[in-house]
């Protein structure tokens, strides 16, 4: 019986320098979530089977130590009374991994345990069988679907009693022989028939290419002969058109002379333009001077407009008059008379009638005082009016003087400006600006034309150029259109000649360097391959006949392992389900059906998840025991997570019972499971 005694993790994932002591029977490793249970479970798997396939490559990255460095550790096992230590160090890739197996007592290295098959050597099963039977990940209890390796082992056990001796070996030998002749699919290397067919197909392609090449060469030779016939025809045509093309220079010279003549006429017309003559010598300084005169005229016009102000001032001065207002004088006379009258009446009546009447004298005095006040006020107003009148008269005289001067200057400037505008042909200063802008444009055009004329003339005499143009026109016996078309034709013919030369060189090179291939030689080789294919196909047919006979015999005994497996499952089913289910049937692809009270069968997948997983645990335990025997360690990670208390207690009870036949390591994060196992007694509880 094999058992793990010690797990020592140097560095793996988030765990470092940790050692776990295990015992025979049931071991329960308990810890909260994220405490490292799955990491320990993964480490045990990696120690025995390494990290090779795609999912394990992901584990290689996942469990790389957080602190850096490599993953490493060891496992101590007890097998047939001998203690063995297995040690591995995992690098970033499988090629950098290190492995050792040694006797834990003597330190002697055990070379018969290799890194590639350590788990298979110790447990007696491949990694595939181990993962599908004795190794249960969290949430991975149910693994439906037939597995050929497990099925073959069970069939062999049910027939010969020896899982390594069976008709499967003979069928495998025939299958290997068939694959040597013909690959089963693309996953296998090519067989002899595949290679022969591949060679034949290549020859057929080669023959097709050779045949097509012969046809292409014949077509190229015909094309080359046709192109060579075209060469002299094209040369004669180019010579004829070239003679006509040489007259293009005469046409160009005529065009140039006509352009000179036209430019001369344009220049004369521009120089005779009234604007050019009117503004000849009119520069920017003159323009600014006229603008200043116009501005001054506008300014003087504003001053002349002050006559309206003068009229208003005269009206205001007239309001002040000459200071001889009769109304105040009349008021003073009346008040004076009244004062004298009151004083006289007061004296007379006071003497006659008594002192009270003397008050009339006081009233007369007050009237006299009022008369004096009116006199003073009237005098002051008269003085102020005289001063204001004099001020207005002075302003009137000043404005009149300025207005007269502005009018005089305005008349003079208007006369001067009108004279100059008339000379320049403008009606007003705005018209002058517009005409001056037009003059500048005409001057620019004239300058451009004069430069173009001088450039075309290029120092020649204009009359000589005109005479030369007349002579060329008299000697021109073809139209300009004919010469223009000749130029286009010559360009086209030149391009055609270049393309013809290129094609001739290309065809000549291809014909001279064409690969040689004989269609008759290829046909002979294909016939030889057909003979070989017929021979090997006969062998393959014979092997397939033998294989079918063996498969038929193999199928006759295939179902016999079901009885053995049913008995093994049923022996555990009642206990794990608490007596709820007692009998089950296991199909060839490991689908479970339960026997109901009326004898009918019901698929276990239709039951609740918890019940379904319980029944499947019974199946996996049965398969593991049948295939692996005593040299197996069962590892279960949180298999009771979805169970109620009763189901969990039944499952742990079954594990405790089975632990008498094999070592079981159960991981859980539930304190309930740990307490249940502790209550059973004889269980190694490890808290992490």
FIROVO-376560 format. One line per field, with one value per residue (C-alpha): y, x, z; residue number from 1. Coordinates in Angstrom, 3 decimals, m for minus. Example, Ala and Ser with C-alpha at 12.3 -4.5 7.8 and 13.67 -1.06 7.14 Angstrom:
% FIROVO-376560
yy: (m4.500, m1.060);
xx: (12.300, 13.670);
zz: (7.800, 7.140);
seq: (1, 2);
//
This chain:
% FIROVO-376560
yy: (0.000, 3.435, 6.529, 10.074, 10.763, 14.315, 17.292, 19.960, 23.147, 25.309, 27.820, 27.397, 30.169, 32.119, 29.300, 29.020, 26.945, 24.859, 21.182, 19.015, 15.631, 13.104, 9.718, 6.550, 6.599, 9.826, 13.193, 16.355, 19.604, 22.456, 26.189, 29.259, 30.456, 31.806, 29.909, 27.825, 24.538, 24.489, 25.478, 22.433, 20.162, 21.487, 21.033, 17.333, 16.757, 18.643, 16.661, 13.326, 14.254, 17.528, 20.553, 19.658, 20.113, 23.405, 23.743, 22.968, 25.646, 28.049, 26.656, 27.249, 30.962, 30.985, 29.385, 31.064, 32.367, 35.893, 36.706, 35.530, 32.491, 28.976, 26.688, 23.805, 21.253, 17.545, 14.720, 11.804, 8.541, 5.102, 2.250, m1.431, m0.499, 1.743, 5.510, 7.465, 11.202, 12.836, 16.370, 18.773, 22.308, 24.071, 26.796, 29.054, 26.247, 22.441, 22.228, 24.076, 21.752, 19.546, 16.171, 13.653, 10.444, 8.921, 6.525, 8.705, 6.611, 5.869, 8.803, 6.410, 7.831, 5.778, 5.900, 3.746, 6.628, 9.236, 12.741, 11.888, 8.872, 9.241, 9.332, 6.407, 4.404, 4.956, 4.994, 2.542, 4.827, 7.566, 11.205, 11.043, 8.107, 9.677, 12.967, 11.184, 8.801, 9.523, 13.274, 15.436, 19.208, 21.651, 21.496, 18.641, 15.590, 14.834, 13.791, 12.069, 10.610, 7.462, 7.417, 4.762, 4.201, 3.638, 1.519, m0.712, m1.319, m2.227, m4.600, m6.365, m6.763, m8.204, m10.759, m11.870, m10.425, m8.696, m5.131, m5.287, m8.440, m8.193, m8.252, m4.500, m5.028, m7.020, m4.394, m1.716, m3.609, m3.891, m0.221, 0.700, m1.420, 0.284, 3.710, 2.767, 2.167, 4.999, 7.751, 7.719, 11.533, 14.600, 14.162, 11.096, 11.022, 9.987, 6.280, 4.559, 4.831, 8.480, 9.189, 7.312, 9.160, 12.434, 11.636, 10.605, 13.787, 15.781, 13.959, 14.610, 18.270, 18.133, 16.462, 19.084, 21.821, 20.184, 19.860, 23.426, 24.544, 22.864, 24.614, 27.932, 27.569, 26.882, 29.929, 32.071, 30.986, 31.925, 35.273, 35.934, 35.294, 37.682, 40.391, 40.088, 40.561, 43.799, 45.314, 46.474, 47.781, 49.865, 51.264, 52.465, 54.102, 55.883, 57.261, 58.608, 60.280, 61.571, 63.573, 65.217, 65.792, 67.831, 70.528, 71.139, 73.474, 75.624, 75.733, 76.675, 79.502, 80.767, 80.645, 82.554, 85.242, 85.581, 85.874, 88.638, 90.520, 90.170, 91.326, 94.358, 95.301, 94.877, 97.045, 99.821, 99.699, 99.937, 102.845, 104.731, 104.137, 107.554, 106.494, 105.775, 109.190, 111.061, 109.517, 109.546, 110.951, 110.752, 109.200, 108.454, 111.886, 113.578, 111.348, 112.241, 115.965, 115.801, 113.811, 116.528, 119.220, 117.291, 116.879, 120.629, 121.470, 119.277, 121.033, 124.557, 123.493, 122.736, 126.248, 127.947, 126.140, 128.320, 131.073, 129.336, 129.830, 133.529, 134.057, 132.466, 134.725, 137.846, 136.814, 136.333, 139.779, 141.488, 140.060, 142.130, 145.404, 148.816, 148.988, 151.604, 149.475, 151.767, 149.344, 149.624, 153.430, 153.694, 151.413, 153.603, 156.793, 155.346, 154.101, 157.484, 159.397, 157.063, 157.483, 161.274, 161.214, 158.922, 161.053, 164.270, 162.625, 161.219, 164.651, 166.420, 163.852, 163.181, 166.826, 166.936, 163.677, 162.413, 160.367, 157.023, 158.624, 159.294, 155.633, 156.810, 158.409, 154.958, 153.458, 156.254, 155.495, 151.825, 152.783, 154.991, 152.064, 149.780, 152.423, 152.508, 148.703, 148.688, 151.301, 149.327, 146.058, 147.771, 149.363, 146.029, 144.242, 147.060, 146.716, 142.885, 143.116, 145.623, 143.282, 140.238, 142.198, 143.309, 139.659, 138.392, 141.178, 140.211, 136.487, 137.489, 139.542, 136.671, 134.014, 136.365, 136.935, 133.132, 132.359, 134.987, 133.637, 129.990, 130.930, 132.657, 129.676, 127.195, 128.933, 128.898, 125.225, 124.063, 125.836, 124.175, 120.698, 120.966, 121.950, 118.945, 116.546, 117.825, 117.205, 113.620, 113.059, 112.544, 114.028, 113.871, 112.649, 109.217, 108.903, 109.893, 107.063, 104.523, 105.727, 105.653, 102.051, 101.126, 102.906, 100.838, 97.624, 98.670, 99.641, 96.181, 94.461, 96.626, 95.758, 92.009, 92.207, 94.282, 91.733, 88.851, 90.684, 91.337, 87.734, 86.291, 88.739, 87.808, 90.543, 89.896, 92.497, 92.529, 93.211, 90.319, 88.001, 89.107, 88.489, 85.018, 84.133, 85.215, 83.081, 80.007, 80.381, 80.578, 77.349, 75.344, 72.672, 70.886, 72.100, 72.572, 69.931, 67.375, 68.175, 68.048, 64.611, 63.473, 64.371, 62.330, 59.453, 59.527, 59.418, 56.481, 54.667, 55.219, 53.716, 50.818, 50.205, 50.188, 47.791, 45.590, 45.417, 44.598, 41.794, 40.308, 40.308, 38.832, 36.062, 35.231, 34.928, 32.799, 30.439, 30.058, 29.489, 27.414, 24.309, 21.033, 18.437, 15.278, 14.323, 10.739, 10.299, 11.560, 9.133, 6.221, 7.198, 7.486, 3.934, 2.640, 4.405, 2.921, m0.581, 0.111, 1.661, m1.409, m3.676, m1.629, m1.082, m4.862, m5.121, m2.348, m4.088, m7.315, m5.452, m3.737, m7.151, m8.508, m5.416, m5.734, m9.372, m8.470, m5.513, m7.787, m10.212, m7.291, m5.868, m9.204, m8.863, m5.046, m5.022, m7.550, m4.935, m3.246, m5.989, m5.538, m1.773, m1.897, m4.098, m1.749, 1.341, m0.271, m1.347, 2.361, 3.958, 3.118, 4.456, 7.707, 8.571, 7.593, 4.637, 6.762, 4.886, 1.301, 0.195, 1.859, 0.946, 2.258, 2.546, 2.137, 5.923, 6.098, 7.607, 6.614, 5.471, 4.612, 1.669, 2.974, 1.100, m0.067, m1.413, 1.497, 3.379, 7.102, 9.068, 10.433, 13.748, 14.446, 14.491, 17.433, 18.567, 17.345, 13.850, 13.674, 14.471, 11.963, 9.150, 10.154, 10.067, 6.438, 5.779, 7.442, 5.641, 2.336, 2.933, 4.143, 1.046, m1.338, 0.189, 1.493, m1.048, m0.243, 1.921, 4.994, 8.114, 9.767, 13.595, 15.424, 19.222, 20.557, 17.832, 18.521, 22.247, 21.906, 19.310, 19.746, 18.471, 14.961, 14.439, 15.796, 13.437, 10.413, 11.300, 11.831, 8.598, 6.713, 8.318, 7.227, 3.670, 3.627, 5.089, 1.647, 0.476, 3.606, 6.904, 9.812, 13.511, 15.723, 19.526, 21.665, 25.256, 24.284, 23.898, 21.603, 19.007, 19.156, 18.650, 15.767, 14.029, 14.647, 13.195, 9.971, 9.465, 8.181, 11.085, 13.273, 16.868, 19.499, 23.149, 25.675);
xx: (0.000, 1.301, 0.793, 2.121, 3.869, 5.060, 4.539, 7.239, 6.731, 9.824, 8.115, 4.896, 2.377, 1.827, 3.199, 6.820, 8.723, 5.688, 5.685, 2.586, 2.728, 0.161, m0.942, m2.424, m6.205, m8.236, m6.469, m8.598, m6.787, m8.978, m8.587, m10.538, m10.809, m7.534, m5.555, m3.687, m5.626, m5.908, m2.250, m1.243, m3.483, m1.955, 1.551, 0.922, m0.335, 2.656, 5.194, 3.971, 3.032, 4.884, 3.571, 3.429, 0.059, m1.663, m3.662, m0.572, 1.345, m1.246, m0.601, 3.104, 2.394, m0.321, 1.774, 5.079, 6.249, 5.178, 8.633, 10.343, 12.540, 11.438, 8.750, 10.211, 9.441, 9.321, 6.977, 7.888, 6.011, 5.949, 5.682, 6.068, 7.857, 10.341, 10.369, 11.020, 11.506, 10.399, 11.721, 11.003, 12.028, 9.917, 11.367, 9.588, 9.502, 9.424, 12.965, 14.304, 12.591, 14.686, 13.677, 15.117, 13.900, 15.880, 15.713, 14.804, 16.979, 20.112, 19.923, 20.473, 19.125, 16.352, 16.885, 13.862, 11.576, 11.843, 10.333, 8.178, 6.439, 6.927, 3.180, 2.446, 5.326, 4.162, 0.358, 0.212, m1.976, m1.375, m2.042, m5.272, m6.632, m5.455, m7.253, m10.488, m10.602, m8.638, m8.007, m11.111, m10.751, m13.181, m16.380, m14.992, m16.787, m18.844, m16.826, m19.253, m18.149, m16.252, m12.495, m10.847, m7.912, m10.124, m12.566, m9.785, m8.404, m11.843, m12.588, m9.265, m9.842, m13.312, m12.075, m8.503, m8.073, m4.955, m5.421, m2.237, m3.177, m6.123, m7.383, m6.918, m3.178, m3.740, m6.137, m3.574, m0.870, m3.114, m3.980, m0.293, 0.372, m2.531, m1.189, 2.206, 0.402, m2.186, m2.649, m5.950, m6.212, m4.002, m2.951, m0.864, 2.287, 1.883, 1.892, 3.389, 0.143, m0.223, 3.306, 2.728, m0.555, 1.131, 3.919, 1.372, m0.632, 2.579, 3.425, m0.075, 0.379, 3.841, 2.449, m0.286, 2.311, 4.592, 1.738, 0.693, 4.328, 4.621, 1.467, 2.688, 6.075, 4.363, 2.174, 5.198, 7.155, 4.223, 3.883, 7.631, 7.475, 4.540, 6.333, 9.477, 7.367, 6.010, 9.482, 10.320, 6.769, 6.967, 10.411, 9.183, 6.158, 8.307, 10.623, 7.655, 6.039, 9.422, 9.901, 6.552, 7.323, 10.435, 8.152, 6.987, 9.925, 8.735, 5.236, 6.676, 8.706, 5.632, 3.615, 6.336, 6.436, 2.661, 2.768, 5.408, 3.267, 0.207, 2.178, 3.422, m0.123, m1.291, 1.552, 0.765, m2.912, m2.122, 0.241, m2.438, m5.101, m6.454, m5.804, m2.143, m1.680, m3.696, m1.877, 1.560, 3.861, 1.103, 2.814, 1.945, 3.152, 0.771, m2.034, m1.361, m1.280, m4.700, m6.069, m4.807, m6.519, m9.774, m9.459, m8.784, m11.830, m13.986, m12.507, m13.169, m16.692, m17.259, m15.973, m18.232, m21.155, m20.600, m22.767, m25.706, m23.953, m23.441, m27.153, m28.009, m25.512, m26.972, m30.444, m29.212, m27.459, m30.638, m32.418, m30.091, m31.084, m29.380, m29.956, m32.834, m35.775, m38.787, m40.555, m38.135, m38.025, m41.847, m41.901, m39.325, m41.311, m44.538, m42.835, m41.110, m44.323, m46.158, m43.369, m43.562, m47.363, m47.377, m44.810, m46.816, m50.093, m48.479, m47.178, m50.467, m52.840, m50.540, m50.641, m54.362, m55.581, m52.941, m49.764, m51.138, m51.459, m47.723, m47.440, m48.192, m44.789, m43.253, m45.147, m43.814, m40.316, m40.759, m42.024, m38.949, m36.738, m38.458, m37.923, m34.223, m34.036, m35.672, m33.229, m30.202, m31.472, m32.265, m28.821, m27.071, m29.035, m28.277, m24.561, m24.643, m26.662, m24.212, m21.280, m22.989, m23.943, m20.337, m19.133, m21.579, m20.634, m16.946, m17.741, m19.852, m16.988, m14.479, m16.708, m17.487, m13.768, m13.018, m15.931, m14.874, m11.309, m12.556, m14.820, m11.986, m9.600, m12.376, m13.065, m9.356, m8.826, m11.986, m10.794, m7.372, m8.832, m11.405, m8.657, m6.504, m9.479, m10.426, m6.844, m7.020, m10.507, m12.143, m15.411, m14.622, m12.008, m13.722, m13.750, m10.067, m9.296, m11.130, m9.386, m6.020, m6.590, m7.513, m4.353, m2.220, m3.759, m3.168, 0.398, 0.998, m0.439, 1.733, 4.832, 4.105, 3.538, 6.684, 8.736, 7.215, 7.891, 11.518, 11.990, 10.564, 12.475, 15.690, 17.767, 16.562, 15.245, 11.439, 11.305, 13.658, 11.482, 8.367, 10.093, 11.219, 7.642, 6.288, 8.890, 8.060, 4.333, 4.914, 6.986, 4.617, 2.936, 0.990, m1.529, m0.811, m3.400, m1.514, 1.735, 0.024, m1.435, 1.964, 3.523, 0.922, 1.343, 5.128, 4.828, 2.437, 4.677, 7.700, 5.878, 4.726, 8.295, 9.573, 6.823, 7.583, 11.275, 10.397, 8.050, 10.589, 13.334, 10.954, 9.686, 13.192, 14.418, 11.430, 11.821, 15.580, 15.244, 12.042, 12.419, 12.578, 9.984, 9.030, 5.353, 6.156, 8.726, 6.182, 3.524, 5.981, 6.683, 2.949, 2.359, 5.096, 3.474, 0.070, 1.551, 3.030, m0.258, m2.175, 0.178, 0.071, m3.692, m4.159, m2.153, m4.247, m7.467, m6.226, m5.353, m8.764, m10.464, m8.423, m9.196, m12.935, m12.854, m10.938, m13.281, m16.294, m14.812, m13.790, m17.316, m18.695, m16.799, m16.997, m20.143, m18.888, m16.997, m20.351, m21.299, m18.048, m18.391, m22.098, m21.299, m18.522, m20.763, m23.787, m21.673, m21.105, m24.283, m26.572, m24.131, m23.269, m26.947, m28.084, m30.129, m32.145, m30.757, m29.437, m28.922, m27.533, m26.508, m23.336, m23.289, m20.206, m19.735, m20.118, m23.575, m25.418, m29.043, m30.791, m33.161, m36.533, m38.945, m41.016, m37.913, m37.666, m34.406, m33.881, m30.792, m28.874, m28.385, m32.110, m31.626, m30.510, m26.920, m25.996, m27.441, m25.928, m22.451, m22.843, m23.646, m20.780, m18.360, m19.397, m18.644, m15.227, m14.287, m15.320, m13.309, m10.285, m10.328, m10.768, m8.029, m5.522, m5.802, m3.825, m1.145, m3.305, m3.896, m7.266, m7.252, m10.584, m10.908, m14.060, m16.352, m18.978, m19.270, m22.790, m24.080, m26.348, m25.146, m26.589, m25.103, m21.752, m21.751, m22.601, m19.894, m17.199, m18.291, m17.780, m14.369, m13.447, m14.524, m12.555, m9.497, m8.916, m8.112, m6.352, m4.968, m7.389, m6.506, m9.570, m9.389, m12.218, m12.935, m15.961, m15.480, m18.538, m16.645, m13.614, m15.765, m17.650, m14.367, m13.042, m16.225, m15.699, m12.332, m9.102, m8.889, m5.795, m7.092, m4.641, m5.555, m3.756);
zz: (0.000, m0.945, 1.237, 1.405, 4.708, 4.273, 1.965, 2.106, 0.057, m0.314, m2.568, m4.555, m5.212, m2.014, 0.225, 1.304, 3.908, 4.865, 5.874, 6.338, 8.055, 6.783, 8.094, 6.698, 6.368, 6.164, 6.370, 6.494, 5.663, 6.880, 6.271, 5.323, 1.735, 0.299, 2.954, 0.342, 0.180, m3.629, m3.855, m1.724, m3.796, m7.036, m5.607, m4.819, m8.367, m9.855, m7.771, m9.170, m12.748, m13.464, m15.346, m19.041, m20.721, m21.572, m18.357, m16.309, m18.207, m16.890, m13.393, m13.972, m14.319, m11.656, m8.918, m9.673, m6.257, m5.506, m4.190, m7.383, m7.977, m8.914, m7.514, m5.526, m2.842, m2.051, m1.045, 1.179, 0.434, 2.005, m0.503, 0.367, 3.603, 1.820, 2.305, m0.871, m1.337, m4.602, m5.231, m8.075, m8.981, m11.602, m13.804, m16.247, m18.837, m18.649, m20.059, m17.002, m14.466, m12.152, m10.659, m8.221, m6.544, m3.721, m0.766, 2.243, 4.583, 2.550, 0.146, m2.760, m6.008, m7.624, m11.367, m12.185, m11.149, m13.897, m14.048, m17.081, m15.493, m11.728, m10.996, m13.321, m11.827, m8.231, m8.574, m11.462, m13.620, m16.157, m15.340, m17.357, m15.321, m12.050, m12.793, m13.742, m10.786, m7.612, m8.071, m7.556, m7.949, m6.398, m8.457, m10.569, m9.120, m12.267, m15.354, m17.697, m21.019, m21.859, m21.493, m23.682, m21.345, m18.284, m20.279, m21.619, m18.132, m16.753, m19.655, m19.262, m15.523, m16.145, m18.713, m18.013, m14.536, m15.806, m16.967, m19.080, m21.077, m23.511, m27.047, m26.922, m27.351, m30.534, m31.852, m31.025, m32.892, m35.954, m35.638, m35.513, m38.586, m40.376, m39.416, m40.822, m44.115, m43.886, m41.275, m39.410, m39.531, m39.680, m36.044, m37.045, m39.141, m42.778, m43.722, m46.746, m48.774, m47.773, m48.960, m52.220, m52.818, m51.974, m54.460, m57.101, m56.603, m56.881, m60.136, m61.494, m60.685, m62.216, m65.377, m65.610, m65.212, m67.798, m70.273, m69.670, m70.009, m73.411, m74.576, m73.167, m74.898, m78.234, m77.770, m76.788, m79.855, m82.096, m80.312, m80.682, m84.456, m84.807, m82.842, m84.949, m88.112, m86.655, m86.038, m89.629, m90.194, m87.034, m87.942, m91.383, m89.804, m87.238, m89.973, m91.969, m88.982, m87.757, m90.963, m90.433, m86.737, m87.633, m88.991, m85.425, m84.879, m87.783, m86.303, m82.916, m84.489, m86.340, m83.127, m81.329, m84.032, m83.970, m80.191, m80.461, m82.927, m80.718, m77.670, m79.641, m80.594, m76.990, m75.707, m78.208, m77.322, m73.605, m74.093, m76.067, m73.430, m72.152, m68.602, m69.367, m70.970, m68.344, m65.402, m66.993, m64.336, m61.715, m58.718, m55.141, m54.001, m56.416, m55.231, m51.603, m52.488, m54.128, m51.204, m48.846, m50.937, m50.858, m47.101, m46.699, m48.835, m46.575, m43.547, m45.050, m45.950, m42.292, m41.337, m43.922, m42.350, m39.229, m40.792, m39.159, m35.796, m36.720, m37.359, m34.021, m32.179, m33.785, m32.678, m29.118, m29.156, m30.276, m27.183, m24.928, m26.714, m26.056, m22.247, m22.372, m21.200, m20.324, m17.987, m15.054, m15.397, m15.235, m12.180, m10.416, m11.255, m9.899, m6.733, m6.219, m6.649, m4.301, m1.676, m1.819, m1.664, 1.362, 3.222, 2.583, 3.584, 6.748, 7.823, 7.041, 8.474, 11.447, 12.374, 11.851, 13.253, 15.520, 15.620, 14.177, 10.817, 10.822, 9.826, 6.331, 6.426, 7.193, 4.279, 2.094, 3.328, 2.411, m1.029, m1.426, m0.376, m2.940, m5.600, m4.719, m4.869, m8.304, m9.453, m8.233, m9.804, m13.073, m13.156, m12.523, m15.263, m17.650, m17.011, m17.376, m20.601, m22.039, m21.231, m22.748, m25.825, m26.313, m25.848, m28.474, m30.863, m30.462, m31.165, m34.170, m35.598, m35.047, m36.652, m39.547, m40.121, m40.050, m42.359, m44.886, m44.918, m45.246, m48.139, m49.917, m49.441, m50.341, m53.651, m54.486, m53.545, m55.345, m58.480, m58.228, m57.524, m60.318, m62.713, m61.800, m61.803, m65.253, m66.419, m65.112, m66.539, m63.144, m61.948, m58.259, m55.860, m55.563, m59.348, m59.310, m56.881, m59.066, m62.243, m60.479, m59.365, m62.933, m64.115, m61.698, m63.038, m66.653, m65.775, m64.231, m67.313, m69.556, m67.514, m67.738, m71.487, m71.993, m70.025, m71.996, m75.265, m74.332, m73.196, m76.433, m78.598, m76.778, m78.361, m81.913, m84.255, m84.332, m88.091, m88.829, m86.725, m88.647, m92.003, m90.832, m89.824, m93.212, m94.987, m92.876, m93.503, m97.266, m97.189, m94.936, m97.073, m94.267, m91.703, m88.046, m87.240, m89.313, m87.512, m84.095, m84.888, m86.143, m82.788, m80.940, m83.390, m83.033, m79.241, m79.471, m81.957, m79.726, m76.755, m78.934, m80.105, m76.493, m75.453, m78.495, m77.580, m73.971, m74.986, m77.437, m74.772, m72.179, m74.484, m75.655, m72.078, m71.010, m73.986, m73.461, m69.688, m69.632, m67.377, m69.247, m68.253, m70.116, m69.932, m71.003, m68.195, m65.648, m66.983, m66.554, m62.927, m62.180, m63.479, m61.149, m58.173, m59.061, m58.855, m55.412, m54.212, m55.311, m53.335, m50.105, m50.400, m50.459, m47.232, m45.640, m46.604, m45.000, m41.787, m41.695, m42.066, m39.149, m37.097, m37.672, m36.544, m33.370, m32.677, m32.999, m30.491, m28.261, m28.220, m27.022, m23.750, m23.515, m21.430, m18.899, m16.897, m16.123, m13.630, m11.706, m11.666, m10.725, m7.726, m6.621, m6.924, m5.268, m2.289, m1.512, m2.883, 0.047, 2.607, 0.792, 0.128, 3.656, 2.360, m0.084, m3.113, m3.063, m6.657, m9.783, m13.329, m14.993, m18.831, m21.026, m21.064, m17.231, m17.206, m14.053, m13.825, m10.575, m10.097, m8.859, m6.581, m9.597, m11.350, m13.838, m14.412, m13.892, m15.007, m12.031, m13.879, m13.339, m9.553, m7.461, m7.826, m4.360, m4.918, m8.403, m7.066, m4.180, m6.616, m8.865, m5.925, m5.428, m9.128, m9.035, m5.823, m7.398, m10.579, m8.602, m6.392, m9.345, m11.465, m8.950, m6.161, m3.019, m4.647, m4.962, m2.894, m3.282, m3.214, m2.870, m2.772, m1.045, m2.407, 0.287, m0.460, m1.948, 0.579, 3.554, 6.913, 6.466, 3.027, 4.157, 7.165, 4.947, 2.397, 5.026, 6.698, 3.411, 2.966, 6.489, 5.675, 2.386, 4.072, 5.584, 2.025, 0.661, 1.902, 1.386, 1.587, 1.835, 1.609, 3.000, 3.968, 6.097, 9.844, 9.770, 7.689, 9.975, 13.067, 11.399, 10.582, 14.089, 15.548, 13.566, 15.273, 13.810, 11.357, 10.955, 11.159, 9.824, 10.171, 7.956);
seq: (1, 2, 3, 4, 5, 6, 7, 8, 9, 10, 11, 12, 13, 14, 15, 16, 17, 18, 19, 20, 21, 22, 23, 24, 25, 26, 27, 28, 29, 30, 31, 32, 33, 34, 35, 36, 37, 38, 39, 40, 41, 42, 43, 44, 45, 46, 47, 48, 49, 50, 51, 52, 53, 54, 55, 56, 57, 58, 59, 60, 61, 62, 63, 64, 65, 66, 67, 68, 69, 70, 71, 72, 73, 74, 75, 76, 77, 78, 79, 80, 81, 82, 83, 84, 85, 86, 87, 88, 89, 90, 91, 92, 93, 94, 95, 96, 97, 98, 99, 100, 101, 102, 103, 104, 105, 106, 107, 108, 109, 110, 111, 112, 113, 114, 115, 116, 117, 118, 119, 120, 121, 122, 123, 124, 125, 126, 127, 128, 129, 130, 131, 132, 133, 134, 135, 136, 137, 138, 139, 140, 141, 142, 143, 144, 145, 146, 147, 148, 149, 150, 151, 152, 153, 154, 155, 156, 157, 158, 159, 160, 161, 162, 163, 164, 165, 166, 167, 168, 169, 170, 171, 172, 173, 174, 175, 176, 177, 178, 179, 180, 181, 182, 183, 184, 185, 186, 187, 188, 189, 190, 191, 192, 193, 194, 195, 196, 197, 198, 199, 200, 201, 202, 203, 204, 205, 206, 207, 208, 209, 210, 211, 212, 213, 214, 215, 216, 217, 218, 219, 220, 221, 222, 223, 224, 225, 226, 227, 228, 229, 230, 231, 232, 233, 234, 235, 236, 237, 238, 239, 240, 241, 242, 243, 244, 245, 246, 247, 248, 249, 250, 251, 252, 253, 254, 255, 256, 257, 258, 259, 260, 261, 262, 263, 264, 265, 266, 267, 268, 269, 270, 271, 272, 273, 274, 275, 276, 277, 278, 279, 280, 281, 282, 283, 284, 285, 286, 287, 288, 289, 290, 291, 292, 293, 294, 295, 296, 297, 298, 299, 300, 301, 302, 303, 304, 305, 306, 307, 308, 309, 310, 311, 312, 313, 314, 315, 316, 317, 318, 319, 320, 321, 322, 323, 324, 325, 326, 327, 328, 329, 330, 331, 332, 333, 334, 335, 336, 337, 338, 339, 340, 341, 342, 343, 344, 345, 346, 347, 348, 349, 350, 351, 352, 353, 354, 355, 356, 357, 358, 359, 360, 361, 362, 363, 364, 365, 366, 367, 368, 369, 370, 371, 372, 373, 374, 375, 376, 377, 378, 379, 380, 381, 382, 383, 384, 385, 386, 387, 388, 389, 390, 391, 392, 393, 394, 395, 396, 397, 398, 399, 400, 401, 402, 403, 404, 405, 406, 407, 408, 409, 410, 411, 412, 413, 414, 415, 416, 417, 418, 419, 420, 421, 422, 423, 424, 425, 426, 427, 428, 429, 430, 431, 432, 433, 434, 435, 436, 437, 438, 439, 440, 441, 442, 443, 444, 445, 446, 447, 448, 449, 450, 451, 452, 453, 454, 455, 456, 457, 458, 459, 460, 461, 462, 463, 464, 465, 466, 467, 468, 469, 470, 471, 472, 473, 474, 475, 476, 477, 478, 479, 480, 481, 482, 483, 484, 485, 486, 487, 488, 489, 490, 491, 492, 493, 494, 495, 496, 497, 498, 499, 500, 501, 502, 503, 504, 505, 506, 507, 508, 509, 510, 511, 512, 513, 514, 515, 516, 517, 518, 519, 520, 521, 522, 523, 524, 525, 526, 527, 528, 529, 530, 531, 532, 533, 534, 535, 536, 537, 538, 539, 540, 541, 542, 543, 544, 545, 546, 547, 548, 549, 550, 551, 552, 553, 554, 555, 556, 557, 558, 559, 560, 561, 562, 563, 564, 565, 566, 567, 568, 569, 570, 571, 572, 573, 574, 575, 576, 577, 578, 579, 580, 581, 582, 583, 584, 585, 586, 587, 588, 589, 590, 591, 592, 593, 594, 595, 596, 597, 598, 599, 600, 601, 602, 603, 604, 605, 606, 607, 608, 609, 610, 611, 612, 613, 614, 615, 616, 617, 618, 619, 620, 621, 622, 623, 624, 625, 626, 627, 628, 629, 630, 631, 632, 633, 634, 635, 636, 637, 638, 639, 640, 641, 642, 643, 644, 645, 646, 647, 648, 649, 650, 651, 652, 653, 654, 655, 656, 657, 658, 659, 660, 661, 662, 663, 664, 665, 666, 667, 668, 669, 670, 671, 672, 673, 674, 675, 676, 677, 678, 679, 680, 681, 682, 683, 684, 685, 686, 687, 688);
//
